[in-house]
Amino acid sequence: MTDEIMSYENYLKLGVVKRDEISGVNDELFRSYLKLRKSKIELAREISARQQNGSNNQFNALFLEIQRGLLELYDSQINNIPIIINELERISKDAQSEKPDGENK
């Protein structure tokens, strides 16, 4: 697998993303979602490696704390993107259903 962002269908086939996790995906927003997930995984690996290193100096402790904060931020953003997509879809459907009678014909 390469580092480039794969299509949504490829991620479905690999089981990385479940179809009900995000529906009607906007490509650009989905790419951002995947990049966030990838960054979160890389950050988690970095934290794990730093913890296993065992260096207990003050700088290392501060850096770990910052990384943990970033990890929480990634989690919140990753969890919000599917909600945002679903809300955008709902708004779009609502807007389409509110067309004046002349436009529906």
DSSP file (Angstrom, degrees, kcal/mol; ACC not computed):
  #  RESIDUE AA STRUCTURE BP1 BP2  ACC     N-H-->O    O-->H-N    N-H-->O    O-->H-N    TCO  KAPPA ALPHA  PHI   PSI    X-CA   Y-CA   Z-CA
    1    1 A M              0   0    0      0, 0.0     2,-0.1     0, 0.0     5,-0.0   0.000 360.0 360.0 360.0 136.0    0.0    0.0    0.0
    2    2 A T        -     0   0    0      2,-0.1     4,-0.1     1,-0.1     0, 0.0  -0.385 360.0-113.4 -89.6 171.4    1.3    3.4   -0.9
    3    3 A D  S    S+     0   0    0     -2,-0.1    -1,-0.1     2,-0.1     3,-0.1   0.635  84.2 104.6 -78.6 -14.1    1.2    6.6    1.2
    4    4 A E  S    S-     0   0    0      1,-0.1     2,-0.3     0, 0.0    -2,-0.1  -0.320  88.1 -93.1 -69.1 154.5   -1.1    8.3   -1.2
    5    5 A I        -     0   0    0      1,-0.1    -1,-0.1    -2,-0.0     2,-0.1  -0.509  43.9-144.7 -71.5 124.4   -4.7    8.6   -0.2
    6    6 A M        -     0   0    0     -2,-0.3    28,-0.1     1,-0.1    -1,-0.1  -0.334  26.5 -86.9 -83.4 168.4   -6.7    5.7   -1.6
    7    7 A S     >  -     0   0    0      1,-0.1     4,-1.8    -2,-0.1     5,-0.2  -0.324  35.9-111.8 -72.1 160.2  -10.3    5.8   -2.8
    8    8 A Y  H  > S+     0   0    0      1,-0.2     4,-2.1     2,-0.2     9,-0.2   0.893 118.0  55.9 -57.9 -42.3  -13.2    5.4   -0.4
    9    9 A E  H  > S+     0   0    0      1,-0.2     4,-2.3     2,-0.2    -1,-0.2   0.883 105.0  52.2 -61.3 -39.1  -14.1    2.1   -2.0
   10   10 A N  H  > S+     0   0    0      1,-0.2     4,-2.0     2,-0.2    -1,-0.2   0.897 108.8  50.1 -64.3 -39.6  -10.6    0.7   -1.4
   11   11 A Y  H  X>S+     0   0    0     -4,-1.8     5,-1.8     2,-0.2     6,-1.1   0.868 109.4  52.2 -66.3 -34.8  -10.8    1.7    2.3
   12   12 A L  H ><5S+     0   0    0     -4,-2.1     3,-0.8     2,-0.2    -2,-0.2   0.934 108.8  50.1 -63.3 -45.0  -14.1   -0.1    2.5
   13   13 A K  H 3<5S+     0   0    0     -4,-2.3    -2,-0.2     1,-0.3    -1,-0.2   0.874 111.5  48.3 -61.5 -38.1  -12.6   -3.3    0.9
   14   14 A L  H 3<5S-     0   0    0     -4,-2.0    -1,-0.3    -5,-0.1    -2,-0.2   0.612 111.0-122.8 -78.4 -11.7   -9.7   -3.2    3.4
   15   15 A G  T <<5S+     0   0    0     -3,-0.8    -3,-0.2    -4,-0.7    -2,-0.1   0.629  77.0 124.0  79.8  13.0  -12.2   -2.7    6.3
   16   16 A V  S   <S+     0   0    0     -5,-1.8     2,-0.4     1,-0.2    -4,-0.2   0.871  78.9  27.3 -71.3 -36.5  -10.5    0.5    7.4
   17   17 A V  S    S-     0   0    0     -6,-1.1     2,-0.3    -9,-0.2    -2,-0.3  -0.983  79.3-136.6-128.6 136.5  -13.7    2.4    7.1
   18   18 A K    >>  -     0   0    0     -2,-0.4     3,-1.7     1,-0.1     4,-0.9  -0.713  20.4-125.1 -92.0 144.8  -17.2    1.0    7.5
   19   19 A R  T 34 S+     0   0    0     -2,-0.3     3,-0.5     1,-0.3    -1,-0.1   0.859 111.6  51.0 -57.8 -37.5  -19.9    2.1    5.0
   20   20 A D  T 34 S+     0   0    0      1,-0.2    -1,-0.3     3,-0.1     3,-0.2   0.575  94.8  73.9 -79.3  -6.1  -22.2    3.3    7.8
   21   21 A E  T <4 S+     0   0    0     -3,-1.7     2,-0.4     1,-0.3    -1,-0.2   0.899 116.1   8.6 -70.9 -39.6  -19.4    5.3    9.4
   22   22 A I  S  < S-     0   0    0     -4,-0.9     2,-0.4    -3,-0.5    -1,-0.3  -0.983  74.9-165.7-141.4 127.9  -19.7    7.9    6.6
   23   23 A S        +     0   0    0     -2,-0.4    66,-0.1    59,-0.2    -3,-0.1  -0.894  68.9   7.2-116.1 147.7  -22.4    8.1    4.0
   24   24 A G  S    S-     0   0    0     -2,-0.4    -1,-0.2     1,-0.2     2,-0.1   0.934  88.1-153.5  55.1  53.7  -22.5   10.1    0.8
   25   25 A V        -     0   0    0     -3,-0.2     2,-0.5     1,-0.1    -1,-0.2  -0.344  14.7-137.1 -73.6 133.2  -18.9   11.2    1.2
   26   26 A N     >  -     0   0    0      1,-0.1     4,-2.9    -2,-0.1     5,-0.2  -0.771  22.4-134.6 -79.7 125.1  -17.5   14.4   -0.2
   27   27 A D  H  > S+     0   0    0     -2,-0.5     4,-2.6     1,-0.2     5,-0.2   0.881 100.3  46.6 -53.9 -47.2  -14.1   13.5   -1.7
   28   28 A E  H  > S+     0   0    0      1,-0.2     4,-2.0     2,-0.2    -1,-0.2   0.920 115.1  45.8 -65.2 -43.3  -12.2   16.4   -0.3
   29   29 A L  H  > S+     0   0    0      1,-0.2     4,-2.2     2,-0.2    -1,-0.2   0.889 112.6  51.7 -65.5 -38.7  -13.7   16.1    3.2
   30   30 A F  H  X S+     0   0    0     -4,-2.9     4,-2.6     2,-0.2    -2,-0.2   0.904 107.0  52.7 -65.7 -40.6  -13.1   12.4    3.1
   31   31 A R  H  X S+     0   0    0     -4,-2.6     4,-2.6    -5,-0.2    -1,-0.2   0.915 109.6  49.6 -59.9 -41.8   -9.4   12.9    2.2
   32   32 A S  H  X S+     0   0    0     -4,-2.0     4,-2.4     1,-0.2    -1,-0.2   0.909 109.5  52.2 -61.7 -41.6   -9.1   15.2    5.2
   33   33 A Y  H  X S+     0   0    0     -4,-2.2     4,-2.2     1,-0.2    -2,-0.2   0.923 111.2  46.2 -59.4 -46.5  -10.7   12.6    7.4
   34   34 A L  H  X S+     0   0    0     -4,-2.6     4,-2.6     1,-0.2    -2,-0.2   0.887 110.8  52.2 -67.0 -38.7   -8.2    9.9    6.2
   35   35 A K  H  X S+     0   0    0     -4,-2.6     4,-2.8     2,-0.2    -1,-0.2   0.903 109.5  50.3 -63.5 -40.2   -5.2   12.3    6.6
   36   36 A L  H  X S+     0   0    0     -4,-2.4     4,-2.5     2,-0.2    -2,-0.2   0.926 111.1  48.4 -61.8 -44.8   -6.4   13.0   10.2
   37   37 A R  H  X S+     0   0    0     -4,-2.2     4,-2.2     2,-0.2    -2,-0.2   0.917 112.9  48.2 -62.2 -42.3   -6.7    9.3   10.9
   38   38 A K  H  X S+     0   0    0     -4,-2.6     4,-2.5     1,-0.2    -2,-0.2   0.921 112.0  48.9 -64.3 -44.1   -3.2    8.6    9.5
   39   39 A S  H  X S+     0   0    0     -4,-2.8     4,-2.6     1,-0.2    -1,-0.2   0.886 109.5  53.0 -62.5 -38.8   -1.7   11.5   11.5
   40   40 A K  H  X S+     0   0    0     -4,-2.5     4,-2.5     2,-0.2    -1,-0.2   0.921 109.8  47.8 -62.7 -43.7   -3.4   10.2   14.6
   41   41 A I  H  X S+     0   0    0     -4,-2.2     4,-2.2     2,-0.2    -2,-0.2   0.924 112.8  48.4 -63.3 -45.0   -1.9    6.7   14.1
   42   42 A E  H  X S+     0   0    0     -4,-2.5     4,-2.2     1,-0.2    -2,-0.2   0.906 112.3  49.1 -62.1 -41.6    1.6    8.2   13.4
   43   43 A L  H  X S+     0   0    0     -4,-2.6     4,-2.5     2,-0.2    -2,-0.2   0.904 109.3  51.9 -64.9 -41.9    1.3   10.4   16.5
   44   44 A A  H  X S+     0   0    0     -4,-2.5     4,-2.3     1,-0.2    -1,-0.2   0.895 110.2  49.3 -62.1 -39.6    0.3    7.4   18.7
   45   45 A R  H  X S+     0   0    0     -4,-2.2     4,-2.6     2,-0.2    -1,-0.2   0.906 110.3  50.9 -64.5 -41.3    3.3    5.4   17.4
   46   46 A E  H  X S+     0   0    0     -4,-2.2     4,-2.4     2,-0.2    -2,-0.2   0.910 110.5  48.7 -63.0 -43.0    5.6    8.3   18.2
   47   47 A I  H  X S+     0   0    0     -4,-2.5     4,-2.4     2,-0.2    -2,-0.2   0.928 111.6  49.9 -61.9 -45.3    4.2    8.6   21.7
   48   48 A S  H  X S+     0   0    0     -4,-2.3     4,-2.2     1,-0.2    -2,-0.2   0.917 111.7  47.7 -60.7 -44.7    4.6    4.9   22.3
   49   49 A A  H  X S+     0   0    0     -4,-2.6     4,-1.5     1,-0.2    -1,-0.2   0.898 111.6  50.5 -63.7 -40.6    8.2    5.0   21.1
   50   50 A R  H  X S+     0   0    0     -4,-2.4     4,-0.8     1,-0.2     5,-0.5   0.890 111.0  49.0 -65.6 -38.9    9.0    8.0   23.3
   51   51 A Q  H >< S+     0   0    0     -4,-2.4     3,-0.6     1,-0.2    -2,-0.2   0.888 111.2  49.2 -67.6 -38.5    7.5    6.2   26.3
   52   52 A Q  H 3< S+     0   0    0     -4,-2.2    -1,-0.2     1,-0.2    -2,-0.2   0.767  97.7  69.9 -71.6 -24.7    9.5    3.0   25.6
   53   53 A N  H 3< S-     0   0    0     -4,-1.5    -1,-0.2    -5,-0.2    -2,-0.2   0.840  91.8-149.0 -61.3 -33.5   12.6    5.1   25.2
   54   54 A G    <<  +     0   0    0     -4,-0.8     2,-0.6    -3,-0.6    -3,-0.1   0.520  39.9 151.4  78.9   4.8   12.5    5.7   29.0
   55   55 A S        -     0   0    0     -5,-0.5    -1,-0.3     1,-0.1    -2,-0.1  -0.600  22.3-174.4 -71.4 115.9   14.1    9.1   28.9
   56   56 A N        +     0   0    0     -2,-0.6    -1,-0.1    -3,-0.1    -5,-0.0   0.019  31.2 133.0-105.1  27.8   12.5   10.8   31.9
   57   57 A N     >  -     0   0    0      1,-0.1     4,-2.0     4,-0.0     5,-0.2  -0.305  69.9-106.8 -75.2 167.2   13.9   14.3   31.5
   58   58 A Q  H  > S+     0   0    0      1,-0.2     4,-2.3     2,-0.2     5,-0.2   0.863 117.9  53.3 -63.0 -39.3   11.7   17.4   31.8
   59   59 A F  H  > S+     0   0    0      1,-0.2     4,-2.8     2,-0.2    -1,-0.2   0.926 108.8  49.6 -62.8 -44.6   11.6   18.1   28.1
   60   60 A N  H  > S+     0   0    0      1,-0.2     4,-2.5     2,-0.2    -2,-0.2   0.906 110.8  49.7 -61.9 -42.3   10.6   14.6   27.2
   61   61 A A  H  X S+     0   0    0     -4,-2.0     4,-1.9     2,-0.2    -1,-0.2   0.908 113.1  46.6 -63.8 -42.3    7.7   14.7   29.8
   62   62 A L  H  X S+     0   0    0     -4,-2.3     4,-2.2     2,-0.2    -2,-0.2   0.916 112.0  50.5 -65.3 -43.7    6.5   18.1   28.4
   63   63 A F  H  X S+     0   0    0     -4,-2.8     4,-2.5     1,-0.2    -2,-0.2   0.901 109.5  51.0 -62.3 -41.7    6.7   16.8   24.8
   64   64 A L  H  X S+     0   0    0     -4,-2.5     4,-2.5     2,-0.2    -1,-0.2   0.901 108.9  51.5 -61.5 -41.6    4.7   13.7   25.7
   65   65 A E  H  X S+     0   0    0     -4,-1.9     4,-1.9     2,-0.2    -2,-0.2   0.905 110.4  48.4 -63.4 -41.7    2.0   15.8   27.3
   66   66 A I  H  X S+     0   0    0     -4,-2.2     4,-2.2     2,-0.2    -2,-0.2   0.919 111.5  50.1 -63.3 -44.2    1.8   18.0   24.2
   67   67 A Q  H  X S+     0   0    0     -4,-2.5     4,-2.3     1,-0.2    -2,-0.2   0.889 108.5  52.0 -63.9 -38.8    1.6   14.9   22.0
   68   68 A R  H  X S+     0   0    0     -4,-2.5     4,-2.0     2,-0.2    -1,-0.2   0.893 108.6  51.6 -64.2 -38.5   -1.2   13.5   24.2
   69   69 A G  H  X S+     0   0    0     -4,-1.9     4,-2.0     2,-0.2    -2,-0.2   0.903 109.6  49.6 -62.8 -41.4   -3.1   16.7   23.8
   70   70 A L  H  X S+     0   0    0     -4,-2.2     4,-2.9     1,-0.2    -2,-0.2   0.893 107.2  55.3 -63.3 -39.6   -2.8   16.6   20.1
   71   71 A L  H  X S+     0   0    0     -4,-2.3     4,-2.3     1,-0.2    -1,-0.2   0.903 107.7  48.8 -60.6 -42.0   -4.0   13.0   20.1
   72   72 A E  H  X S+     0   0    0     -4,-2.0     4,-2.3     2,-0.2    -1,-0.2   0.888 110.6  51.5 -64.1 -39.0   -7.2   14.1   21.9
   73   73 A L  H  X S+     0   0    0     -4,-2.0     4,-2.3     2,-0.2    -2,-0.2   0.927 109.0  50.0 -64.0 -45.1   -7.6   16.9   19.4
   74   74 A Y  H  X S+     0   0    0     -4,-2.9     4,-3.2     1,-0.2     5,-0.3   0.932 109.6  52.4 -56.9 -46.5   -7.3   14.4   16.5
   75   75 A D  H  X S+     0   0    0     -4,-2.3     4,-2.4     1,-0.2    -2,-0.2   0.925 109.7  47.7 -57.0 -46.5   -9.9   12.1   18.2
   76   76 A S  H  X S+     0   0    0     -4,-2.3     4,-1.4     1,-0.2    -1,-0.2   0.903 115.0  45.5 -64.8 -39.6  -12.4   14.9   18.5
   77   77 A Q  H  X S+     0   0    0     -4,-2.3     4,-1.8     2,-0.2    -2,-0.2   0.915 112.1  51.0 -69.0 -42.6  -11.9   16.0   14.9
   78   78 A I  H  < S+     0   0    0     -4,-3.2    -2,-0.2     1,-0.2    -1,-0.2   0.896 112.2  47.5 -61.3 -39.9  -12.1   12.5   13.6
   79   79 A N  H  X S+     0   0    0     -4,-2.4     4,-0.6    -5,-0.3    -1,-0.2   0.796 111.8  51.2 -71.6 -27.8  -15.3   11.9   15.5
   80   80 A N  H  X S+     0   0    0     -4,-1.4     4,-2.6    -5,-0.2    -2,-0.2   0.796  93.2  71.5 -81.3 -29.2  -16.8   15.2   14.2
   81   81 A I  H  X S+     0   0    0     -4,-1.8     4,-2.7     1,-0.2     5,-0.2   0.917  97.8  47.7 -60.1 -47.3  -16.2   14.7   10.5
   82   82 A P  H  > S+     0   0    0      0, 0.0     4,-2.4     0, 0.0    -1,-0.2   0.889 112.8  50.9 -60.1 -35.4  -18.9   12.0   10.0
   83   83 A I  H  X S+     0   0    0     -4,-0.6     4,-2.2     2,-0.2    -2,-0.2   0.917 110.5  48.6 -65.0 -43.3  -21.3   14.1   11.9
   84   84 A I  H  X S+     0   0    0     -4,-2.6     4,-2.6     2,-0.2     5,-0.2   0.922 111.3  49.9 -62.6 -45.1  -20.5   17.2    9.8
   85   85 A I  H  X S+     0   0    0     -4,-2.7     4,-2.4     1,-0.2    -2,-0.2   0.938 111.8  47.5 -60.2 -47.6  -20.9   15.1    6.5
   86   86 A N  H  X S+     0   0    0     -4,-2.4     4,-2.2     1,-0.2    -1,-0.2   0.886 112.1  50.1 -62.4 -38.6  -24.3   13.8    7.7
   87   87 A E  H  X S+     0   0    0     -4,-2.2     4,-2.5     2,-0.2    -1,-0.2   0.901 109.7  50.7 -66.7 -40.9  -25.5   17.2    8.7
   88   88 A L  H  X S+     0   0    0     -4,-2.6     4,-2.4     1,-0.2    -2,-0.2   0.903 110.6  49.8 -62.6 -40.5  -24.4   18.7    5.3
   89   89 A E  H  X S+     0   0    0     -4,-2.4     4,-2.5     2,-0.2    -2,-0.2   0.912 110.6  49.6 -63.4 -42.1  -26.3   15.9    3.5
   90   90 A R  H  X S+     0   0    0     -4,-2.2     4,-2.6     2,-0.2    -2,-0.2   0.920 111.5  48.3 -62.9 -44.3  -29.4   16.6    5.6
   91   91 A I  H  X S+     0   0    0     -4,-2.5     4,-2.6     2,-0.2    -1,-0.2   0.907 111.5  50.7 -62.3 -42.2  -29.3   20.3    4.9
   92   92 A S  H  X S+     0   0    0     -4,-2.4     4,-2.1     2,-0.2    -2,-0.2   0.917 111.6  46.9 -62.4 -44.4  -28.9   19.6    1.2
   93   93 A K  H  X S+     0   0    0     -4,-2.5     4,-2.0     2,-0.2    -2,-0.2   0.909 112.5  50.4 -64.2 -41.8  -31.9   17.2    1.2
   94   94 A D  H  X S+     0   0    0     -4,-2.6     4,-0.9     1,-0.2    -2,-0.2   0.910 110.2  50.0 -61.8 -42.3  -34.0   19.8    3.1
   95   95 A A  H  < S+     0   0    0     -4,-2.6     3,-0.4     1,-0.2    -1,-0.2   0.885 110.6  49.7 -64.9 -38.8  -33.0   22.5    0.6
   96   96 A Q  H >< S+     0   0    0     -4,-2.1     3,-1.0     1,-0.2    -1,-0.2   0.862 109.5  51.1 -68.4 -35.3  -33.9   20.3   -2.4
   97   97 A S  H 3< S+     0   0    0     -4,-2.0    -1,-0.2     1,-0.2    -2,-0.2   0.653 103.1  61.1 -77.3 -14.0  -37.3   19.5   -0.9
   98   98 A E  T 3< S+     0   0    0     -4,-0.9    -1,-0.2    -3,-0.4    -2,-0.2   0.214  73.9 130.7 -97.1  14.5  -38.1   23.2   -0.2
   99   99 A K    <   -     0   0    0     -3,-1.0     5,-0.1     1,-0.1    -3,-0.0  -0.368  68.4 -99.3 -65.1 145.9  -38.0   24.2   -3.9
  100  100 A P    >>  -     0   0    0      0, 0.0     3,-1.6     0, 0.0     4,-0.8  -0.277  37.9-104.4 -60.5 155.4  -40.9   26.2   -5.2
  101  101 A D  G >4 S+     0   0    0      1,-0.3     3,-0.7     2,-0.2     4,-0.5   0.823 118.2  59.8 -53.4 -37.6  -43.6   24.2   -7.1
  102  102 A G  G 34 S+     0   0    0      1,-0.2     3,-0.4     2,-0.2    -1,-0.3   0.764 101.8  53.5 -64.8 -26.1  -42.4   25.5  -10.5
  103  103 A E  G <4 S+     0   0    0     -3,-1.6    -1,-0.2     1,-0.2    -2,-0.2   0.709  96.7  64.8 -84.0 -20.8  -38.9   24.1  -10.1
  104  104 A N    <<        0   0    0     -4,-0.8    -1,-0.2    -3,-0.7    -2,-0.2   0.641 360.0 360.0 -78.1 -13.8  -39.9   20.5   -9.3
  105  105 A K              0   0    0     -4,-0.5    -1,-0.2    -3,-0.4    -2,-0.1   0.457 360.0 360.0 -85.5 360.0  -41.5   19.9  -12.8
